[in-house]
């Protein structure tokens, strides 16, 4: 039983990566979860993401979320690069 619920939980955590672009992959995941003894639930999202889904639709909101994450990483990396020369260990 625990093994099957582990499989279901593993599948559940990956649902948001395939929806809504890959409906056929979702159907396969849904069948596998049923075999494992569970039912897939809709992915839980933040209030901001749900608002973006209402305004832009699920696919565009998902794309915006990914782009915002990439932009955040880019900004952090560039700030680190900018200050590494100023506050770095080689400064005398």
The first five atom37 places (N, CA, C, CB, O) and aatype in JSON, in Angstrom:
{
  "aatype": [20, 20, 20, 20, 20, 20, 20, 20, 20, 20, 20, 20, 20, 20, 20, 20, 20, 20, 20, 20, 20, 20, 20, 20, 20, 20, 20, 20, 20, 20, 20, 20, 20, 20, 20, 20, 20, 20, 20, 20, 20, 20, 20, 20, 20, 20, 20, 20, 20, 20, 20, 20, 20, 20, 20, 20, 20, 20, 20, 20, 20, 20, 20, 20, 20, 20, 20, 20, 20, 20, 20, 20, 20, 20, 20, 20, 20, 20, 20, 20, 20, 20, 20, 20, 20, 20, 20, 20, 20, 20, 20, 20],
  "atom_mask": [
    [1, 1, 1, 1, 1],
    [1, 1, 1, 1, 1],
    [1, 1, 1, 1, 1],
    [1, 1, 1, 1, 1],
    [1, 1, 1, 1, 1],
    [1, 1, 1, 1, 1],
    [1, 1, 1, 1, 1],
    [1, 1, 1, 1, 1],
    [1, 1, 1, 1, 1],
    [1, 1, 1, 1, 1],
    [1, 1, 1, 1, 1],
    [1, 1, 1, 1, 1],
    [1, 1, 1, 1, 1],
    [1, 1, 1, 1, 1],
    [1, 1, 1, 1, 1],
    [1, 1, 1, 1, 1],
    [1, 1, 1, 1, 1],
    [1, 1, 1, 1, 1],
    [1, 1, 1, 1, 1],
    [1, 1, 1, 1, 1],
    [1, 1, 1, 1, 1],
    [1, 1, 1, 1, 1],
    [1, 1, 1, 1, 1],
    [1, 1, 1, 1, 1],
    [1, 1, 1, 1, 1],
    [1, 1, 1, 1, 1],
    [1, 1, 1, 1, 1],
    [1, 1, 1, 1, 1],
    [1, 1, 1, 1, 1],
    [1, 1, 1, 1, 1],
    [1, 1, 1, 1, 1],
    [1, 1, 1, 1, 1],
    [1, 1, 1, 1, 1],
    [1, 1, 1, 1, 1],
    [1, 1, 1, 1, 1],
    [1, 1, 1, 1, 1],
    [1, 1, 1, 1, 1],
    [1, 1, 1, 1, 1],
    [1, 1, 1, 1, 1],
    [1, 1, 1, 1, 1],
    [1, 1, 1, 1, 1],
    [1, 1, 1, 1, 1],
    [1, 1, 1, 1, 1],
    [1, 1, 1, 1, 1],
    [1, 1, 1, 1, 1],
    [1, 1, 1, 1, 1],
    [1, 1, 1, 1, 1],
    [1, 1, 1, 1, 1],
    [1, 1, 1, 1, 1],
    [1, 1, 1, 1, 1],
    [1, 1, 1, 1, 1],
    [1, 1, 1, 1, 1],
    [1, 1, 1, 1, 1],
    [1, 1, 1, 1, 1],
    [1, 1, 1, 1, 1],
    [1, 1, 1, 1, 1],
    [1, 1, 1, 1, 1],
    [1, 1, 1, 1, 1],
    [1, 1, 1, 1, 1],
    [1, 1, 1, 1, 1],
    [1, 1, 1, 1, 1],
    [1, 1, 1, 1, 1],
    [1, 1, 1, 1, 1],
    [1, 1, 1, 1, 1],
    [1, 1, 1, 1, 1],
    [1, 1, 1, 1, 1],
    [1, 1, 1, 1, 1],
    [1, 1, 1, 1, 1],
    [1, 1, 1, 1, 1],
    [1, 1, 1, 1, 1],
    [1, 1, 1, 1, 1],
    [1, 1, 1, 1, 1],
    [1, 1, 1, 1, 1],
    [1, 1, 1, 1, 1],
    [1, 1, 1, 1, 1],
    [1, 1, 1, 1, 1],
    [1, 1, 1, 1, 1],
    [1, 1, 1, 1, 1],
    [1, 1, 1, 1, 1],
    [1, 1, 1, 1, 1],
    [1, 1, 1, 1, 1],
    [1, 1, 1, 1, 1],
    [1, 1, 1, 1, 1],
    [1, 1, 1, 1, 1],
    [1, 1, 1, 1, 1],
    [1, 1, 1, 1, 1],
    [1, 1, 1, 1, 1],
    [1, 1, 1, 1, 1],
    [1, 1, 1, 1, 1],
    [1, 1, 1, 1, 1],
    [1, 1, 1, 1, 1],
    [1, 1, 1, 1, 1]
  ],
  "atom_positions": [
    [[0.82, -1.2, 0.0], [0.0, 0.0, 0.0], [0.86, 1.26, 0.0], [-0.93, 0.0, 1.2], [0.6, 2.18, -0.77]],
    [[1.9, 1.31, 0.87], [2.73, 2.5, 0.93], [3.49, 2.72, -0.37], [3.71, 2.41, 2.1], [3.68, 3.85, -0.8]],
    [[3.9, 1.63, -0.98], [4.61, 1.75, -2.26], [3.69, 2.36, -3.31], [5.11, 0.37, -2.74], [4.1, 3.25, -4.05]],
    [[2.46, 1.89, -3.37], [1.51, 2.43, -4.34], [1.2, 3.9, -4.07], [0.22, 1.62, -4.32], [1.11, 4.69, -5.01]],
    [[1.03, 4.29, -2.8], [0.78, 5.69, -2.49], [2.0, 6.53, -2.81], [0.39, 5.85, -1.0], [1.88, 7.7, -3.19]],
    [[3.19, 5.95, -2.66], [4.41, 6.66, -3.04], [4.43, 6.95, -4.54], [5.64, 5.85, -2.65], [4.83, 8.03, -4.97]],
    [[3.99, 5.97, -5.32], [3.91, 6.17, -6.77], [2.91, 7.26, -7.1], [3.52, 4.87, -7.47], [3.17, 8.12, -7.95]],
    [[1.76, 7.23, -6.43], [0.73, 8.24, -6.67], [1.24, 9.63, -6.31], [-0.55, 7.91, -5.86], [1.01, 10.58, -7.05]],
    [[1.93, 9.75, -5.18], [2.47, 11.05, -4.76], [3.54, 11.54, -5.73], [3.05, 10.96, -3.34], [3.62, 12.73, -6.02]],
    [[4.36, 10.63, -6.22], [5.39, 10.98, -7.21], [4.74, 11.55, -8.47], [6.25, 9.74, -7.56], [5.19, 12.57, -9.0]],
    [[3.69, 10.9, -8.92], [2.98, 11.37, -10.12], [2.3, 12.71, -9.82], [1.93, 10.32, -10.59], [2.33, 13.61, -10.66]],
    [[1.7, 12.84, -8.65], [0.98, 14.06, -8.29], [1.89, 15.28, -8.33], [0.36, 13.92, -6.91], [1.47, 16.35, -8.78]],
    [[3.14, 15.13, -7.87], [4.05, 16.26, -7.84], [4.48, 16.7, -9.23], [5.26, 15.92, -7.03], [4.98, 17.81, -9.39]],
    [[4.29, 15.86, -10.23], [4.71, 16.2, -11.58], [3.57, 16.62, -12.51], [5.42, 15.04, -12.18], [3.8, 16.92, -13.68]],
    [[2.36, 16.64, -11.99], [1.2, 16.98, -12.81], [1.32, 18.38, -13.39], [-0.08, 16.86, -11.98], [1.01, 18.58, -14.57]],
    [[1.76, 19.34, -12.59], [1.8, 20.71, -13.08], [2.78, 20.91, -14.23], [2.15, 21.64, -11.95], [2.66, 21.89, -14.97]],
    [[3.75, 20.01, -14.39], [4.71, 20.15, -15.47], [4.15, 19.73, -16.83], [5.94, 19.33, -15.17], [4.68, 20.14, -17.86]],
    [[3.1, 18.93, -16.84], [2.55, 18.46, -18.12], [1.24, 19.14, -18.49], [2.33, 16.98, -18.06], [0.83, 19.11, -19.66]],
    [[0.57, 19.76, -17.51], [-0.7, 20.43, -17.82], [-0.44, 21.85, -18.27], [-1.64, 20.42, -16.61], [0.52, 22.44, -17.75]],
    [[-1.15, 22.45, -19.13], [-2.18, 21.89, -19.99], [-1.63, 21.47, -21.34], [-3.28, 22.89, -20.18], [-2.39, 21.02, -22.2]],
    [[-0.32, 21.6, -21.55], [0.27, 21.39, -22.87], [0.18, 19.94, -23.35], [1.69, 21.82, -22.86], [0.02, 19.7, -24.55]],
    [[0.29, 18.99, -22.44], [0.38, 17.58, -22.83], [-0.77, 16.78, -22.23], [1.73, 16.99, -22.39], [-0.59, 16.05, -21.26]],
    [[-1.94, 16.93, -22.83], [-3.13, 16.25, -22.32], [-2.97, 14.72, -22.35], [-4.36, 16.65, -23.15], [-3.39, 14.04, -21.42]],
    [[-2.36, 14.19, -23.42], [-2.22, 12.74, -23.53], [-1.29, 12.2, -22.44], [-1.69, 12.35, -24.92], [-1.52, 11.12, -21.91]],
    [[-0.23, 12.94, -22.1], [0.66, 12.53, -21.03], [-0.08, 12.56, -19.69], [1.91, 13.42, -20.98], [0.13, 11.71, -18.83]],
    [[-0.94, 13.55, -19.52], [-1.72, 13.63, -18.29], [-2.65, 12.43, -18.16], [-2.53, 14.94, -18.26], [-2.81, 11.89, -17.07]],
    [[-3.26, 12.01, -19.27], [-4.16, 10.85, -19.23], [-3.4, 9.59, -18.79], [-4.82, 10.61, -20.62], [-3.91, 8.79, -18.02]],
    [[-2.17, 9.44, -19.29], [-1.35, 8.28, -18.9], [-1.01, 8.37, -17.41], [-0.04, 8.22, -19.75], [-1.07, 7.36, -16.7]],
    [[-0.67, 9.57, -16.94], [-0.37, 9.75, -15.52], [-1.59, 9.46, -14.66], [0.14, 11.17, -15.26], [-1.48, 8.89, -13.58]],
    [[-2.75, 9.88, -15.15], [-3.99, 9.66, -14.41], [-4.28, 8.17, -14.27], [-5.16, 10.37, -15.1], [-4.68, 7.7, -13.2]],
    [[-4.08, 7.42, -15.35], [-4.31, 5.97, -15.3], [-3.32, 5.3, -14.35], [-4.18, 5.36, -16.71], [-3.7, 4.39, -13.62]],
    [[-2.06, 5.75, -14.37], [-1.06, 5.17, -13.47], [-1.4, 5.46, -12.01], [0.34, 5.71, -13.8], [-1.21, 4.6, -11.15]],
    [[-1.9, 6.64, -11.73], [-2.3, 6.99, -10.36], [-3.48, 6.13, -9.93], [-2.66, 8.49, -10.26], [-3.55, 5.71, -8.77]],
    [[-4.42, 5.87, -10.84], [-5.57, 5.02, -10.51], [-5.11, 3.61, -10.18], [-6.57, 4.98, -11.68], [-5.62, 2.98, -9.25]],
    [[-4.13, 3.1, -10.94], [-3.59, 1.76, -10.65], [-2.91, 1.74, -9.29], [-2.6, 1.33, -11.74], [-2.94, 0.73, -8.59]],
    [[-2.29, 2.88, -8.92], [-1.6, 2.96, -7.63], [-2.59, 3.13, -6.48], [-0.61, 4.12, -7.63], [-2.19, 3.09, -5.32]],
    [[-3.85, 3.31, -6.79], [-4.86, 3.39, -5.75], [-5.21, 4.8, -5.32], [-4.42, 2.63, -4.59], [-5.64, 5.01, -4.18]],
    [[-5.03, 5.76, -6.18], [-5.35, 7.14, -5.81], [-5.9, 7.91, -6.99], [-4.13, 7.84, -5.25], [-5.92, 7.42, -8.12]],
    [[-6.34, 9.11, -6.71], [-6.88, 9.99, -7.74], [-6.03, 11.26, -7.73], [-8.4, 10.31, -7.48], [-5.72, 11.79, -6.67]],
    [[-5.67, 11.73, -8.91], [-4.88, 12.95, -8.99], [-5.75, 14.16, -8.67], [-4.26, 13.1, -10.39], [-6.89, 14.27, -9.12]],
    [[-5.19, 15.06, -7.89], [-5.87, 16.3, -7.54], [-5.31, 17.42, -8.41], [-5.7, 16.63, -6.03], [-4.19, 17.3, -8.91]],
    [[-6.07, 18.48, -8.6], [-5.52, 19.62, -9.34], [-4.31, 20.18, -8.59], [-6.6, 20.73, -9.54], [-4.3, 20.2, -7.36]],
    [[-3.29, 20.63, -9.32], [-2.11, 21.17, -8.64], [-2.47, 22.4, -7.8], [-1.02, 21.54, -9.67], [-3.3, 23.22, -8.21]],
    [[-1.86, 22.52, -6.64], [-2.09, 23.68, -5.78], [-1.17, 24.8, -6.24], [-1.84, 23.34, -4.28], [0.03, 24.61, -6.39]],
    [[-1.76, 25.96, -6.44], [-0.99, 27.11, -6.91], [-1.23, 28.29, -5.97], [-1.37, 27.48, -8.36], [-2.2, 28.31, -5.21]],
    [[-0.34, 29.26, -6.05], [-0.48, 30.45, -5.21], [-1.63, 31.32, -5.71], [0.84, 31.26, -5.21], [-2.14, 31.13, -6.82]],
    [[-2.03, 32.26, -4.89], [-3.11, 33.16, -5.27], [-2.7, 34.01, -6.47], [-3.51, 34.07, -4.09], [-3.51, 34.29, -7.35]],
    [[-1.42, 34.43, -6.49], [-0.94, 35.22, -7.62], [-1.06, 34.43, -8.92], [0.52, 35.66, -7.39], [-1.5, 34.96, -9.94]],
    [[-0.66, 33.17, -8.88], [-0.71, 32.34, -10.08], [-2.16, 32.12, -10.51], [-0.02, 31.0, -9.84], [-2.45, 32.16, -11.71]],
    [[-3.05, 31.89, -9.57], [-4.46, 31.7, -9.92], [-5.05, 32.96, -10.56], [-5.26, 31.32, -8.68], [-5.85, 32.88, -11.49]],
    [[-4.64, 34.12, -10.05], [-5.09, 35.38, -10.65], [-4.56, 35.51, -12.08], [-4.65, 36.59, -9.79], [-5.28, 35.92, -12.98]],
    [[-3.29, 35.16, -12.28], [-2.72, 35.2, -13.63], [-3.44, 34.22, -14.55], [-1.21, 34.88, -13.59], [-3.61, 34.5, -15.74]],
    [[-3.85, 33.08, -14.03], [-4.6, 32.11, -14.83], [-5.93, 32.69, -15.29], [-4.83, 30.82, -14.04], [-6.35, 32.48, -16.43]],
    [[-6.58, 33.42, -14.4], [-7.87, 34.03, -14.76], [-7.66, 35.09, -15.84], [-8.55, 34.65, -13.51], [-8.43, 35.18, -16.79]],
    [[-6.61, 35.9, -15.68], [-6.38, 37.0, -16.6], [-5.83, 36.52, -17.94], [-5.42, 38.01, -15.98], [-6.33, 36.92, -18.99]],
    [[-4.8, 35.66, -17.91], [-4.08, 35.27, -19.12], [-4.38, 33.87, -19.62], [-2.62, 35.39, -18.88], [-4.09, 33.55, -20.78]],
    [[-4.95, 33.02, -18.79], [-5.13, 31.62, -19.14], [-3.99, 30.79, -18.55], [-5.2, 31.43, -20.68], [-2.92, 31.33, -18.24]],
    [[-4.23, 29.49, -18.4], [-3.29, 28.59, -17.72], [-1.94, 28.55, -18.44], [-3.87, 27.19, -17.63], [-0.9, 28.67, -17.8]],
    [[-1.94, 28.37, -19.74], [-0.68, 28.19, -20.48], [0.19, 29.45, -20.4], [-0.97, 27.85, -21.95], [1.39, 29.35, -20.15]],
    [[-0.41, 30.61, -20.61], [0.38, 31.85, -20.55], [0.84, 32.14, -19.14], [-0.43, 33.03, -21.09], [1.96, 32.62, -18.94]],
    [[0.0, 31.87, -18.15], [0.4, 32.1, -16.76], [1.57, 31.21, -16.4], [-0.79, 31.85, -15.81], [2.49, 31.63, -15.7]],
    [[1.54, 29.98, -16.87], [2.64, 29.05, -16.62], [3.92, 29.54, -17.28], [2.28, 27.65, -17.12], [5.01, 29.43, -16.7]],
    [[3.8, 30.07, -18.48], [4.97, 30.61, -19.19], [5.52, 31.84, -18.47], [4.6, 30.97, -20.65], [6.74, 31.98, -18.33]],
    [[4.65, 32.72, -18.01], [5.08, 33.91, -17.27], [5.79, 33.5, -15.98], [3.87, 34.82, -16.95], [6.8, 34.09, -15.61]],
    [[5.25, 32.5, -15.3], [5.86, 32.01, -14.06], [7.28, 31.51, -14.32], [5.01, 30.88, -13.44], [8.2, 31.82, -13.57]],
    [[7.45, 30.74, -15.4], [8.79, 30.24, -15.75], [9.74, 31.36, -16.13], [8.68, 29.26, -16.89], [10.9, 31.35, -15.73]],
    [[9.25, 32.33, -16.91], [10.1, 33.45, -17.3], [10.49, 34.31, -16.11], [9.4, 34.3, -18.35], [11.62, 34.79, -16.02]],
    [[9.56, 34.52, -15.18], [9.86, 35.3, -13.98], [10.92, 34.6, -13.13], [8.58, 35.54, -13.15], [11.79, 35.26, -12.57]],
    [[10.85, 33.28, -13.04], [11.83, 32.52, -12.28], [13.21, 32.65, -12.93], [11.42, 31.03, -12.19], [14.21, 32.86, -12.24]],
    [[13.27, 32.53, -14.27], [14.53, 32.66, -14.98], [15.1, 34.08, -14.84], [14.35, 32.31, -16.46], [16.3, 34.25, -14.66]],
    [[14.23, 35.08, -14.91], [14.66, 36.47, -14.76], [15.23, 36.71, -13.36], [13.5, 37.43, -15.03], [16.24, 37.39, -13.21]],
    [[14.58, 36.15, -12.35], [15.08, 36.28, -10.97], [16.46, 35.68, -10.82], [14.13, 35.61, -10.0], [17.32, 36.27, -10.16]],
    [[16.69, 34.51, -11.42], [18.01, 33.9, -11.36], [19.06, 34.73, -12.09], [17.97, 32.49, -11.95], [20.19, 34.88, -11.62]],
    [[18.68, 35.28, -13.23], [19.59, 36.12, -14.01], [20.0, 37.37, -13.22], [18.94, 36.52, -15.35], [21.17, 37.74, -13.2]],
    [[19.04, 38.0, -12.58], [19.32, 39.19, -11.78], [20.25, 38.85, -10.62], [18.01, 39.82, -11.25], [21.22, 39.56, -10.37]],
    [[19.96, 37.76, -9.91], [20.81, 37.35, -8.79], [22.23, 37.07, -9.25], [20.24, 36.12, -8.1], [23.19, 37.48, -8.6]],
    [[22.37, 36.38, -10.37], [23.69, 36.05, -10.88], [24.46, 37.32, -11.24], [23.58, 35.14, -12.1], [25.64, 37.44, -10.91]],
    [[23.8, 38.25, -11.91], [24.49, 39.46, -12.33], [24.83, 40.36, -11.15], [23.64, 40.22, -13.32], [25.87, 41.02, -11.16]],
    [[23.98, 40.41, -10.13], [24.3, 41.18, -8.93], [25.51, 40.56, -8.23], [23.08, 41.23, -7.96], [26.4, 41.28, -7.78]],
    [[25.54, 39.24, -8.15], [26.69, 38.56, -7.55], [27.96, 38.87, -8.33], [26.45, 37.05, -7.5], [29.01, 39.12, -7.73]],
    [[27.89, 38.84, -9.64], [29.06, 39.15, -10.46], [29.51, 40.59, -10.26], [28.76, 38.91, -11.93], [30.71, 40.86, -10.16]],
    [[28.55, 41.5, -10.21], [28.89, 42.92, -10.07], [29.59, 43.2, -8.74], [27.63, 43.78, -10.19], [30.54, 43.97, -8.7]],
    [[29.11, 42.57, -7.67], [29.68, 42.85, -6.36], [30.86, 41.95, -6.0], [28.64, 42.72, -5.33], [31.54, 42.21, -5.01]],
    [[31.11, 40.92, -6.76], [32.23, 40.04, -6.42], [33.56, 40.75, -6.6], [32.19, 38.78, -7.28], [34.51, 40.47, -5.86]],
    [[33.65, 41.67, -7.54], [34.89, 42.44, -7.71], [35.04, 43.52, -6.68], [34.94, 43.05, -9.08], [36.16, 43.89, -6.33]],
    [[33.94, 44.05, -6.18], [33.96, 45.15, -5.22], [34.22, 44.63, -3.8], [32.63, 45.92, -5.28], [35.01, 45.22, -3.06]],
    [[33.58, 43.56, -3.45], [33.65, 43.06, -2.07], [34.4, 41.72, -2.02], [32.23, 42.91, -1.46], [34.37, 41.04, -1.0]],
    [[35.05, 41.33, -3.09], [35.68, 40.02, -3.17], [36.87, 39.86, -2.25], [36.1, 39.75, -4.56], [37.33, 40.84, -1.67]],
    [[37.38, 38.63, -2.12], [38.5, 38.35, -1.22], [39.81, 38.96, -1.7], [38.66, 36.86, -1.05], [40.73, 39.1, -0.89]],
    [[39.97, 39.33, -2.97], [41.22, 39.84, -3.49], [41.35, 41.35, -3.31], [41.35, 39.48, -4.95], [42.38, 41.92, -3.69]],
    [[40.36, 41.99, -2.75], [40.39, 43.45, -2.58], [41.29, 43.82, -1.4], [38.96, 44.01, -2.37], [41.22, 43.21, -0.34]],
    [[42.14, 44.82, -1.6], [43.07, 45.23, -0.54], [42.65, 46.53, 0.08], [44.47, 45.37, -1.07], [43.32, 47.02, 0.99]]
  ]
}
